[in-house]
């Protein structure tokens, strides 16, 4: 990989991490101040499970993309095969 591609990749992954953390925090703030006061316990439990599943899938997706980027970084400019 060229130097500008590595720098751009690092900047993009940093931005993605910050964005995902903000989405995660926003989801829990919505749960606390919008959903909890206006709903039943069953609905709150369902929403909490959805948020947890969302956060796990979000971080797994991020880590897989990061692993692929690191593999490309280490591979460098080598051709396949």
PDB file of N, CA, C and O in Angstrom:
ATOM      1  N   UNK A   1       0.841  -1.176   0.000  1.00  0.00           N
ATOM      2  CA  UNK A   1       0.000   0.000   0.000  1.00  0.00           C
ATOM      3  C   UNK A   1       0.886   1.240   0.000  1.00  0.00           C
ATOM      4  O   UNK A   1       1.975   1.258   0.574  1.00  0.00           O
ATOM      5  N   UNK A   2       0.387   2.253  -0.653  1.00  0.00           N
ATOM      6  CA  UNK A   2       1.109   3.519  -0.673  1.00  0.00           C
ATOM      7  C   UNK A   2       0.894   4.247   0.650  1.00  0.00           C
ATOM      8  O   UNK A   2      -0.047   3.958   1.389  1.00  0.00           O
ATOM      9  N   UNK A   3       1.777   5.187   0.930  1.00  0.00           N
ATOM     10  CA  UNK A   3       1.720   5.890   2.210  1.00  0.00           C
ATOM     11  C   UNK A   3       0.403   6.637   2.386  1.00  0.00           C
ATOM     12  O   UNK A   3      -0.158   6.637   3.482  1.00  0.00           O
ATOM     13  N   UNK A   4      -0.104   7.275   1.327  1.00  0.00           N
ATOM     14  CA  UNK A   4      -1.347   8.031   1.459  1.00  0.00           C
ATOM     15  C   UNK A   4      -2.524   7.098   1.712  1.00  0.00           C
ATOM     16  O   UNK A   4      -3.483   7.482   2.381  1.00  0.00           O
ATOM     17  N   UNK A   5      -2.463   5.864   1.179  1.00  0.00           N
ATOM     18  CA  UNK A   5      -3.539   4.906   1.420  1.00  0.00           C
ATOM     19  C   UNK A   5      -3.547   4.454   2.881  1.00  0.00           C
ATOM     20  O   UNK A   5      -4.608   4.271   3.479  1.00  0.00           O
ATOM     21  N   UNK A   6      -2.357   4.280   3.443  1.00  0.00           N
ATOM     22  CA  UNK A   6      -2.269   3.895   4.851  1.00  0.00           C
ATOM     23  C   UNK A   6      -2.794   5.010   5.750  1.00  0.00           C
ATOM     24  O   UNK A   6      -3.543   4.757   6.694  1.00  0.00           O
ATOM     25  N   UNK A   7      -2.397   6.238   5.451  1.00  0.00           N
ATOM     26  CA  UNK A   7      -2.855   7.377   6.255  1.00  0.00           C
ATOM     27  C   UNK A   7      -4.365   7.535   6.142  1.00  0.00           C
ATOM     28  O   UNK A   7      -5.050   7.723   7.147  1.00  0.00           O
ATOM     29  N   UNK A   8      -4.883   7.458   4.927  1.00  0.00           N
ATOM     30  CA  UNK A   8      -6.322   7.584   4.721  1.00  0.00           C
ATOM     31  C   UNK A   8      -7.076   6.456   5.417  1.00  0.00           C
ATOM     32  O   UNK A   8      -8.129   6.687   6.011  1.00  0.00           O
ATOM     33  N   UNK A   9      -6.547   5.245   5.350  1.00  0.00           N
ATOM     34  CA  UNK A   9      -7.179   4.118   6.035  1.00  0.00           C
ATOM     35  C   UNK A   9      -7.234   4.317   7.537  1.00  0.00           C
ATOM     36  O   UNK A   9      -8.252   4.029   8.166  1.00  0.00           O
ATOM     37  N   UNK A  10      -6.149   4.807   8.117  1.00  0.00           N
ATOM     38  CA  UNK A  10      -6.123   5.066   9.564  1.00  0.00           C
ATOM     39  C   UNK A  10      -7.119   6.157   9.943  1.00  0.00           C
ATOM     40  O   UNK A  10      -7.809   6.046  10.956  1.00  0.00           O
ATOM     41  N   UNK A  11      -7.193   7.206   9.134  1.00  0.00           N
ATOM     42  CA  UNK A  11      -8.139   8.294   9.405  1.00  0.00           C
ATOM     43  C   UNK A  11      -9.578   7.792   9.294  1.00  0.00           C
ATOM     44  O   UNK A  11     -10.418   8.127  10.129  1.00  0.00           O
ATOM     45  N   UNK A  12      -9.863   6.997   8.277  1.00  0.00           N
ATOM     46  CA  UNK A  12     -11.217   6.472   8.080  1.00  0.00           C
ATOM     47  C   UNK A  12     -11.610   5.554   9.236  1.00  0.00           C
ATOM     48  O   UNK A  12     -12.725   5.650   9.748  1.00  0.00           O
ATOM     49  N   UNK A  13     -10.707   4.670   9.647  1.00  0.00           N
ATOM     50  CA  UNK A  13     -11.038   3.769  10.751  1.00  0.00           C
ATOM     51  C   UNK A  13     -11.191   4.517  12.072  1.00  0.00           C
ATOM     52  O   UNK A  13     -12.018   4.139  12.901  1.00  0.00           O
ATOM     53  N   UNK A  14     -10.416   5.559  12.276  1.00  0.00           N
ATOM     54  CA  UNK A  14     -10.596   6.377  13.479  1.00  0.00           C
ATOM     55  C   UNK A  14     -11.958   7.063  13.455  1.00  0.00           C
ATOM     56  O   UNK A  14     -12.659   7.099  14.467  1.00  0.00           O
ATOM     57  N   UNK A  15     -12.327   7.603  12.308  1.00  0.00           N
ATOM     58  CA  UNK A  15     -13.637   8.237  12.165  1.00  0.00           C
ATOM     59  C   UNK A  15     -14.773   7.252  12.364  1.00  0.00           C
ATOM     60  O   UNK A  15     -15.777   7.570  13.000  1.00  0.00           O
ATOM     61  N   UNK A  16     -14.610   6.046  11.816  1.00  0.00           N
ATOM     62  CA  UNK A  16     -15.639   5.020  11.990  1.00  0.00           C
ATOM     63  C   UNK A  16     -15.794   4.640  13.459  1.00  0.00           C
ATOM     64  O   UNK A  16     -16.914   4.463  13.937  1.00  0.00           O
ATOM     65  N   UNK A  17     -14.686   4.515  14.174  1.00  0.00           N
ATOM     66  CA  UNK A  17     -14.754   4.148  15.590  1.00  0.00           C
ATOM     67  C   UNK A  17     -15.463   5.232  16.395  1.00  0.00           C
ATOM     68  O   UNK A  17     -16.306   4.930  17.239  1.00  0.00           O
ATOM     69  N   UNK A  18     -15.125   6.479  16.137  1.00  0.00           N
ATOM     70  CA  UNK A  18     -15.776   7.590  16.846  1.00  0.00           C
ATOM     71  C   UNK A  18     -17.267   7.619  16.530  1.00  0.00           C
ATOM     72  O   UNK A  18     -18.088   7.804  17.428  1.00  0.00           O
ATOM     73  N   UNK A  19     -17.621   7.437  15.258  1.00  0.00           N
ATOM     74  CA  UNK A  19     -19.021   7.440  14.843  1.00  0.00           C
ATOM     75  C   UNK A  19     -19.792   6.300  15.509  1.00  0.00           C
ATOM     76  O   UNK A  19     -20.912   6.505  15.977  1.00  0.00           O
ATOM     77  N   UNK A  20     -19.206   5.106  15.555  1.00  0.00           N
ATOM     78  CA  UNK A  20     -19.890   3.967  16.161  1.00  0.00           C
ATOM     79  C   UNK A  20     -20.064   4.154  17.665  1.00  0.00           C
ATOM     80  O   UNK A  20     -21.093   3.769  18.221  1.00  0.00           O
ATOM     81  N   UNK A  21     -19.078   4.736  18.321  1.00  0.00           N
ATOM     82  CA  UNK A  21     -19.216   5.006  19.753  1.00  0.00           C
ATOM     83  C   UNK A  21     -20.336   6.015  19.996  1.00  0.00           C
ATOM     84  O   UNK A  21     -21.118   5.855  20.933  1.00  0.00           O
ATOM     85  N   UNK A  22     -20.419   7.049  19.164  1.00  0.00           N
ATOM     86  CA  UNK A  22     -21.484   8.044  19.325  1.00  0.00           C
ATOM     87  C   UNK A  22     -22.864   7.440  19.073  1.00  0.00           C
ATOM     88  O   UNK A  22     -23.816   7.771  19.779  1.00  0.00           O
ATOM     89  N   UNK A  23     -22.989   6.558  18.076  1.00  0.00           N
ATOM     90  CA  UNK A  23     -24.271   5.880  17.824  1.00  0.00           C
ATOM     91  C   UNK A  23     -24.654   5.023  19.026  1.00  0.00           C
ATOM     92  O   UNK A  23     -25.809   5.015  19.450  1.00  0.00           O
ATOM     93  N   UNK A  24     -23.694   4.317  19.561  1.00  0.00           N
ATOM     94  CA  UNK A  24     -23.925   3.438  20.699  1.00  0.00           C
ATOM     95  C   UNK A  24     -24.394   4.236  21.912  1.00  0.00           C
ATOM     96  O   UNK A  24     -25.359   3.852  22.572  1.00  0.00           O
ATOM     97  N   UNK A  25     -23.725   5.333  22.204  1.00  0.00           N
ATOM     98  CA  UNK A  25     -24.116   6.189  23.328  1.00  0.00           C
ATOM     99  C   UNK A  25     -25.500   6.784  23.091  1.00  0.00           C
ATOM    100  O   UNK A  25     -26.316   6.841  24.010  1.00  0.00           O
ATOM    101  N   UNK A  26     -25.766   7.224  21.869  1.00  0.00           N
ATOM    102  CA  UNK A  26     -27.061   7.813  21.544  1.00  0.00           C
ATOM    103  C   UNK A  26     -28.191   6.800  21.717  1.00  0.00           C
ATOM    104  O   UNK A  26     -29.274   7.159  22.178  1.00  0.00           O
ATOM    105  N   UNK A  27     -27.954   5.556  21.357  1.00  0.00           N
ATOM    106  CA  UNK A  27     -28.983   4.530  21.514  1.00  0.00           C
ATOM    107  C   UNK A  27     -29.335   4.341  22.989  1.00  0.00           C
ATOM    108  O   UNK A  27     -30.512   4.229  23.331  1.00  0.00           O
ATOM    109  N   UNK A  28     -28.349   4.306  23.849  1.00  0.00           N
ATOM    110  CA  UNK A  28     -28.633   4.145  25.270  1.00  0.00           C
ATOM    111  C   UNK A  28     -29.261   5.392  25.887  1.00  0.00           C
ATOM    112  O   UNK A  28     -30.084   5.281  26.796  1.00  0.00           O
ATOM    113  N   UNK A  29     -28.890   6.558  25.414  1.00  0.00           N
ATOM    114  CA  UNK A  29     -29.528   7.789  25.901  1.00  0.00           C
ATOM    115  C   UNK A  29     -30.998   7.810  25.481  1.00  0.00           C
ATOM    116  O   UNK A  29     -31.863   8.188  26.272  1.00  0.00           O
ATOM    117  N   UNK A  30     -31.284   7.409  24.244  1.00  0.00           N
ATOM    118  CA  UNK A  30     -32.679   7.316  23.800  1.00  0.00           C
ATOM    119  C   UNK A  30     -33.461   6.337  24.660  1.00  0.00           C
ATOM    120  O   UNK A  30     -34.604   6.604  25.032  1.00  0.00           O
ATOM    121  N   UNK A  31     -32.847   5.204  24.975  1.00  0.00           N
ATOM    122  CA  UNK A  31     -33.516   4.219  25.815  1.00  0.00           C
ATOM    123  C   UNK A  31     -33.830   4.806  27.189  1.00  0.00           C
ATOM    124  O   UNK A  31     -34.926   4.618  27.717  1.00  0.00           O
ATOM    125  N   UNK A  32     -32.881   5.503  27.752  1.00  0.00           N
ATOM    126  CA  UNK A  32     -33.044   6.024  29.115  1.00  0.00           C
ATOM    127  C   UNK A  32     -34.073   7.137  29.195  1.00  0.00           C
ATOM    128  O   UNK A  32     -34.879   7.159  30.126  1.00  0.00           O
ATOM    129  N   UNK A  33     -34.067   8.062  28.244  1.00  0.00           N
ATOM    130  CA  UNK A  33     -34.885   9.268  28.393  1.00  0.00           C
ATOM    131  C   UNK A  33     -36.123   9.319  27.505  1.00  0.00           C
ATOM    132  O   UNK A  33     -37.003  10.148  27.738  1.00  0.00           O
ATOM    133  N   UNK A  34     -36.217   8.460  26.497  1.00  0.00           N
ATOM    134  CA  UNK A  34     -37.389   8.493  25.624  1.00  0.00           C
ATOM    135  C   UNK A  34     -38.246   7.244  25.796  1.00  0.00           C
ATOM    136  O   UNK A  34     -39.466   7.346  25.931  1.00  0.00           O
ATOM    137  N   UNK A  35     -37.626   6.075  25.794  1.00  0.00           N
ATOM    138  CA  UNK A  35     -38.398   4.833  25.818  1.00  0.00           C
ATOM    139  C   UNK A  35     -38.816   4.452  27.235  1.00  0.00           C
ATOM    140  O   UNK A  35     -39.970   4.082  27.449  1.00  0.00           O
ATOM    141  N   UNK A  36     -37.911   4.533  28.205  1.00  0.00           N
ATOM    142  CA  UNK A  36     -38.237   4.101  29.568  1.00  0.00           C
ATOM    143  C   UNK A  36     -39.417   4.841  30.193  1.00  0.00           C
ATOM    144  O   UNK A  36     -40.274   4.187  30.787  1.00  0.00           O
ATOM    145  N   UNK A  37     -39.511   6.157  30.094  1.00  0.00           N
ATOM    146  CA  UNK A  37     -40.638   6.839  30.754  1.00  0.00           C
ATOM    147  C   UNK A  37     -42.001   6.538  30.127  1.00  0.00           C
ATOM    148  O   UNK A  37     -43.028   6.723  30.779  1.00  0.00           O
ATOM    149  N   UNK A  38     -42.028   6.083  28.889  1.00  0.00           N
ATOM    150  CA  UNK A  38     -43.295   5.950  28.177  1.00  0.00           C
ATOM    151  C   UNK A  38     -43.666   4.518  27.820  1.00  0.00           C
ATOM    152  O   UNK A  38     -44.512   4.318  26.948  1.00  0.00           O
ATOM    153  N   UNK A  39     -43.075   3.521  28.452  1.00  0.00           N
ATOM    154  CA  UNK A  39     -43.370   2.161  28.010  1.00  0.00           C
ATOM    155  C   UNK A  39     -43.398   1.181  29.178  1.00  0.00           C
ATOM    156  O   UNK A  39     -43.164   1.538  30.332  1.00  0.00           O
ATOM    157  N   UNK A  40     -43.693  -0.071  28.828  1.00  0.00           N
ATOM    158  CA  UNK A  40     -43.774  -1.137  29.818  1.00  0.00           C
ATOM    159  C   UNK A  40     -42.416  -1.805  29.995  1.00  0.00           C
ATOM    160  O   UNK A  40     -41.487  -1.576  29.220  1.00  0.00           O
ATOM    161  N   UNK A  41     -42.320  -2.631  31.028  1.00  0.00           N
ATOM    162  CA  UNK A  41     -41.066  -3.343  31.286  1.00  0.00           C
ATOM    163  C   UNK A  41     -40.717  -4.296  30.150  1.00  0.00           C
ATOM    164  O   UNK A  41     -39.545  -4.450  29.806  1.00  0.00           O
ATOM    165  N   UNK A  42     -41.727  -4.933  29.570  1.00  0.00           N
ATOM    166  CA  UNK A  42     -41.474  -5.861  28.468  1.00  0.00           C
ATOM    167  C   UNK A  42     -40.849  -5.137  27.280  1.00  0.00           C
ATOM    168  O   UNK A  42     -39.895  -5.636  26.683  1.00  0.00           O
ATOM    169  N   UNK A  43     -41.369  -3.987  26.939  1.00  0.00           N
ATOM    170  CA  UNK A  43     -40.827  -3.220  25.820  1.00  0.00           C
ATOM    171  C   UNK A  43     -39.404  -2.752  26.113  1.00  0.00           C
ATOM    172  O   UNK A  43     -38.549  -2.768  25.228  1.00  0.00           O
ATOM    173  N   UNK A  44     -39.156  -2.343  27.331  1.00  0.00           N
ATOM    174  CA  UNK A  44     -37.808  -1.900  27.707  1.00  0.00           C
ATOM    175  C   UNK A  44     -36.812  -3.043  27.567  1.00  0.00           C
ATOM    176  O   UNK A  44     -35.710  -2.846  27.056  1.00  0.00           O
ATOM    177  N   UNK A  45     -37.192  -4.243  28.018  1.00  0.00           N
ATOM    178  CA  UNK A  45     -36.302  -5.399  27.893  1.00  0.00           C
ATOM    179  C   UNK A  45     -36.033  -5.737  26.433  1.00  0.00           C
ATOM    180  O   UNK A  45     -34.902  -6.059  26.069  1.00  0.00           O
ATOM    181  N   UNK A  46     -37.060  -5.665  25.597  1.00  0.00           N
ATOM    182  CA  UNK A  46     -36.884  -5.943  24.169  1.00  0.00           C
ATOM    183  C   UNK A  46     -35.941  -4.934  23.520  1.00  0.00           C
ATOM    184  O   UNK A  46     -35.074  -5.304  22.730  1.00  0.00           O
ATOM    185  N   UNK A  47     -36.113  -3.678  23.853  1.00  0.00           N
ATOM    186  CA  UNK A  47     -35.259  -2.637  23.275  1.00  0.00           C
ATOM    187  C   UNK A  47     -33.821  -2.796  23.757  1.00  0.00           C
ATOM    188  O   UNK A  47     -32.885  -2.612  22.980  1.00  0.00           O
ATOM    189  N   UNK A  48     -33.638  -3.137  25.031  1.00  0.00           N
ATOM    190  CA  UNK A  48     -32.284  -3.358  25.542  1.00  0.00           C
ATOM    191  C   UNK A  48     -31.605  -4.512  24.820  1.00  0.00           C
ATOM    192  O   UNK A  48     -30.421  -4.427  24.493  1.00  0.00           O
ATOM    193  N   UNK A  49     -32.340  -5.587  24.569  1.00  0.00           N
ATOM    194  CA  UNK A  49     -31.771  -6.717  23.830  1.00  0.00           C
ATOM    195  C   UNK A  49     -31.402  -6.316  22.409  1.00  0.00           C
ATOM    196  O   UNK A  49     -30.366  -6.736  21.895  1.00  0.00           O
ATOM    197  N   UNK A  50     -32.237  -5.509  21.775  1.00  0.00           N
ATOM    198  CA  UNK A  50     -31.934  -5.035  20.419  1.00  0.00           C
ATOM    199  C   UNK A  50     -30.691  -4.157  20.402  1.00  0.00           C
ATOM    200  O   UNK A  50     -29.857  -4.275  19.504  1.00  0.00           O
ATOM    201  N   UNK A  51     -30.562  -3.282  21.384  1.00  0.00           N
ATOM    202  CA  UNK A  51     -29.381  -2.414  21.457  1.00  0.00           C
ATOM    203  C   UNK A  51     -28.119  -3.230  21.692  1.00  0.00           C
ATOM    204  O   UNK A  51     -27.075  -2.952  21.102  1.00  0.00           O
ATOM    205  N   UNK A  52     -28.216  -4.238  22.555  1.00  0.00           N
ATOM    206  CA  UNK A  52     -27.048  -5.080  22.804  1.00  0.00           C
ATOM    207  C   UNK A  52     -26.648  -5.854  21.551  1.00  0.00           C
ATOM    208  O   UNK A  52     -25.465  -5.950  21.226  1.00  0.00           O
ATOM    209  N   UNK A  53     -27.641  -6.405  20.849  1.00  0.00           N
ATOM    210  CA  UNK A  53     -27.343  -7.122  19.608  1.00  0.00           C
ATOM    211  C   UNK A  53     -26.769  -6.173  18.564  1.00  0.00           C
ATOM    212  O   UNK A  53     -25.844  -6.528  17.833  1.00  0.00           O
ATOM    213  N   UNK A  54     -27.315  -4.975  18.498  1.00  0.00           N
ATOM    214  CA  UNK A  54     -26.810  -3.969  17.562  1.00  0.00           C
ATOM    215  C   UNK A  54     -25.364  -3.618  17.869  1.00  0.00           C
ATOM    216  O   UNK A  54     -24.540  -3.531  16.959  1.00  0.00           O
ATOM    217  N   UNK A  55     -25.051  -3.417  19.128  1.00  0.00           N
ATOM    218  CA  UNK A  55     -23.685  -3.023  19.482  1.00  0.00           C
ATOM    219  C   UNK A  55     -22.698  -4.155  19.229  1.00  0.00           C
ATOM    220  O   UNK A  55     -21.580  -3.905  18.780  1.00  0.00           O
ATOM    221  N   UNK A  56     -23.088  -5.387  19.507  1.00  0.00           N
ATOM    222  CA  UNK A  56     -22.195  -6.515  19.239  1.00  0.00           C
ATOM    223  C   UNK A  56     -21.944  -6.661  17.750  1.00  0.00           C
ATOM    224  O   UNK A  56     -20.797  -6.820  17.332  1.00  0.00           O
ATOM    225  N   UNK A  57     -22.989  -6.611  16.944  1.00  0.00           N
ATOM    226  CA  UNK A  57     -22.805  -6.750  15.496  1.00  0.00           C
ATOM    227  C   UNK A  57     -22.011  -5.583  14.924  1.00  0.00           C
ATOM    228  O   UNK A  57     -21.235  -5.763  13.985  1.00  0.00           O
ATOM    229  N   UNK A  58     -22.195  -4.395  15.477  1.00  0.00           N
ATOM    230  CA  UNK A  58     -21.457  -3.222  15.024  1.00  0.00           C
ATOM    231  C   UNK A  58     -19.965  -3.397  15.279  1.00  0.00           C
ATOM    232  O   UNK A  58     -19.152  -3.134  14.393  1.00  0.00           O
ATOM    233  N   UNK A  59     -19.597  -3.838  16.475  1.00  0.00           N
ATOM    234  CA  UNK A  59     -18.177  -3.993  16.801  1.00  0.00           C
ATOM    235  C   UNK A  59     -17.547  -5.166  16.066  1.00  0.00           C
ATOM    236  O   UNK A  59     -16.375  -5.094  15.697  1.00  0.00           O
ATOM    237  N   UNK A  60     -18.289  -6.244  15.842  1.00  0.00           N
ATOM    238  CA  UNK A  60     -17.755  -7.363  15.053  1.00  0.00           C
ATOM    239  C   UNK A  60     -17.492  -6.913  13.627  1.00  0.00           C
ATOM    240  O   UNK A  60     -16.453  -7.245  13.056  1.00  0.00           O
ATOM    241  N   UNK A  61     -18.409  -6.170  13.049  1.00  0.00           N
ATOM    242  CA  UNK A  61     -18.232  -5.644  11.698  1.00  0.00           C
ATOM    243  C   UNK A  61     -17.005  -4.745  11.628  1.00  0.00           C
ATOM    244  O   UNK A  61     -16.216  -4.844  10.689  1.00  0.00           O
ATOM    245  N   UNK A  62     -16.839  -3.870  12.613  1.00  0.00           N
ATOM    246  CA  UNK A  62     -15.688  -2.967  12.650  1.00  0.00           C
ATOM    247  C   UNK A  62     -14.382  -3.754  12.755  1.00  0.00           C
ATOM    248  O   UNK A  62     -13.418  -3.452  12.050  1.00  0.00           O
ATOM    249  N   UNK A  63     -14.344  -4.759  13.629  1.00  0.00           N
ATOM    250  CA  UNK A  63     -13.122  -5.539  13.802  1.00  0.00           C
ATOM    251  C   UNK A  63     -12.772  -6.342  12.554  1.00  0.00           C
ATOM    252  O   UNK A  63     -11.596  -6.456  12.208  1.00  0.00           O
ATOM    253  N   UNK A  64     -13.770  -6.898  11.876  1.00  0.00           N
ATOM    254  CA  UNK A  64     -13.501  -7.627  10.633  1.00  0.00           C
ATOM    255  C   UNK A  64     -12.921  -6.705   9.566  1.00  0.00           C
ATOM    256  O   UNK A  64     -11.970  -7.072   8.876  1.00  0.00           O
ATOM    257  N   UNK A  65     -13.484  -5.522   9.432  1.00  0.00           N
ATOM    258  CA  UNK A  65     -12.951  -4.562   8.460  1.00  0.00           C
ATOM    259  C   UNK A  65     -11.538  -4.138   8.839  1.00  0.00           C
ATOM    260  O   UNK A  65     -10.686  -3.972   7.965  1.00  0.00           O
ATOM    261  N   UNK A  66     -11.283  -3.962  10.121  1.00  0.00           N
ATOM    262  CA  UNK A  66      -9.944  -3.584  10.578  1.00  0.00           C
ATOM    263  C   UNK A  66      -8.933  -4.698  10.309  1.00  0.00           C
ATOM    264  O   UNK A  66      -7.806  -4.421   9.899  1.00  0.00           O
ATOM    265  N   UNK A  67      -9.318  -5.935  10.531  1.00  0.00           N
ATOM    266  CA  UNK A  67      -8.432  -7.070  10.250  1.00  0.00           C
ATOM    267  C   UNK A  67      -8.107  -7.141   8.769  1.00  0.00           C
ATOM    268  O   UNK A  67      -6.956  -7.370   8.397  1.00  0.00           O
ATOM    269  N   UNK A  68      -9.105  -6.948   7.920  1.00  0.00           N
ATOM    270  CA  UNK A  68      -8.851  -6.949   6.476  1.00  0.00           C
ATOM    271  C   UNK A  68      -7.915  -5.816   6.082  1.00  0.00           C
ATOM    272  O   UNK A  68      -7.046  -6.005   5.231  1.00  0.00           O
ATOM    273  N   UNK A  69      -8.076  -4.645   6.683  1.00  0.00           N
ATOM    274  CA  UNK A  69      -7.194  -3.518   6.391  1.00  0.00           C
ATOM    275  C   UNK A  69      -5.766  -3.822   6.827  1.00  0.00           C
ATOM    276  O   UNK A  69      -4.820  -3.496   6.111  1.00  0.00           O
ATOM    277  N   UNK A  70      -5.601  -4.438   7.986  1.00  0.00           N
ATOM    278  CA  UNK A  70      -4.262  -4.790   8.464  1.00  0.00           C
ATOM    279  C   UNK A  70      -3.621  -5.821   7.546  1.00  0.00           C
ATOM    280  O   UNK A  70      -2.424  -5.749   7.268  1.00  0.00           O
ATOM    281  N   UNK A  71      -4.417  -6.784   7.073  1.00  0.00           N
ATOM    282  CA  UNK A  71      -3.879  -7.772   6.125  1.00  0.00           C
ATOM    283  C   UNK A  71      -3.414  -7.098   4.845  1.00  0.00           C
ATOM    284  O   UNK A  71      -2.351  -7.434   4.323  1.00  0.00           O
ATOM    285  N   UNK A  72      -4.183  -6.161   4.336  1.00  0.00           N
ATOM    286  CA  UNK A  72      -3.760  -5.424   3.145  1.00  0.00           C
ATOM    287  C   UNK A  72      -2.514  -4.597   3.430  1.00  0.00           C
ATOM    288  O   UNK A  72      -1.635  -4.485   2.575  1.00  0.00           O
ATOM    289  N   UNK A  73      -2.432  -4.026   4.603  1.00  0.00           N
ATOM    290  CA  UNK A  73      -1.280  -3.217   4.987  1.00  0.00           C
ATOM    291  C   UNK A  73      -0.020  -4.080   4.979  1.00  0.00           C
ATOM    292  O   UNK A  73       1.009  -3.682   4.433  1.00  0.00           O
ATOM    293  N   UNK A  74      -0.107  -5.280   5.596  1.00  0.00           N
ATOM    294  CA  UNK A  74       1.061  -6.157   5.681  1.00  0.00           C
ATOM    295  C   UNK A  74       1.429  -6.752   4.329  1.00  0.00           C
ATOM    296  O   UNK A  74       2.602  -6.989   4.042  1.00  0.00           O
ATOM    297  N   UNK A  75       0.424  -6.987   3.510  1.00  0.00           N
ATOM    298  CA  UNK A  75       0.680  -7.558   2.190  1.00  0.00           C
ATOM    299  C   UNK A  75       1.469  -6.577   1.342  1.00  0.00           C
ATOM    300  O   UNK A  75       2.316  -6.981   0.546  1.00  0.00           O
ATOM    301  N   UNK A  76       1.197  -5.302   1.509  1.00  0.00           N
ATOM    302  CA  UNK A  76       1.913  -4.279   0.758  1.00  0.00           C
ATOM    303  C   UNK A  76       1.520  -4.297  -0.706  1.00  0.00           C
ATOM    304  O   UNK A  76       0.337  -4.394  -1.034  1.00  0.00           O
ATOM    305  N   UNK A  77       2.503  -4.205  -1.586  1.00  0.00           N
ATOM    306  CA  UNK A  77       2.234  -4.163  -3.019  1.00  0.00           C
ATOM    307  C   UNK A  77       2.426  -5.498  -3.704  1.00  0.00           C
ATOM    308  O   UNK A  77       2.547  -5.552  -4.928  1.00  0.00           O
ATOM    309  N   UNK A  78       2.458  -6.592  -2.930  1.00  0.00           N
ATOM    310  CA  UNK A  78       2.669  -7.920  -3.507  1.00  0.00           C
ATOM    311  C   UNK A  78       1.471  -8.326  -4.348  1.00  0.00           C
ATOM    312  O   UNK A  78       0.329  -8.007  -4.018  1.00  0.00           O
ATOM    313  N   UNK A  79       1.741  -9.023  -5.421  1.00  0.00           N
ATOM    314  CA  UNK A  79       0.680  -9.547  -6.283  1.00  0.00           C
ATOM    315  C   UNK A  79       0.208 -10.891  -5.755  1.00  0.00           C
ATOM    316  O   UNK A  79       0.982 -11.635  -5.153  1.00  0.00           O
ATOM    317  N   UNK A  80      -1.054 -11.198  -5.980  1.00  0.00           N
ATOM    318  CA  UNK A  80      -1.589 -12.494  -5.575  1.00  0.00           C
ATOM    319  C   UNK A  80      -1.099 -13.565  -6.542  1.00  0.00           C
ATOM    320  O   UNK A  80      -0.976 -13.325  -7.744  1.00  0.00           O
ATOM    321  N   UNK A  81      -0.824 -14.741  -6.006  1.00  0.00           N
ATOM    322  CA  UNK A  81      -0.477 -15.880  -6.841  1.00  0.00           C
ATOM    323  C   UNK A  81       0.892 -15.991  -7.218  1.00  0.00           C
ATOM    324  O   UNK A  81       1.264 -16.928  -7.924  1.00  0.00           O
TER     325      UNK A  81
END
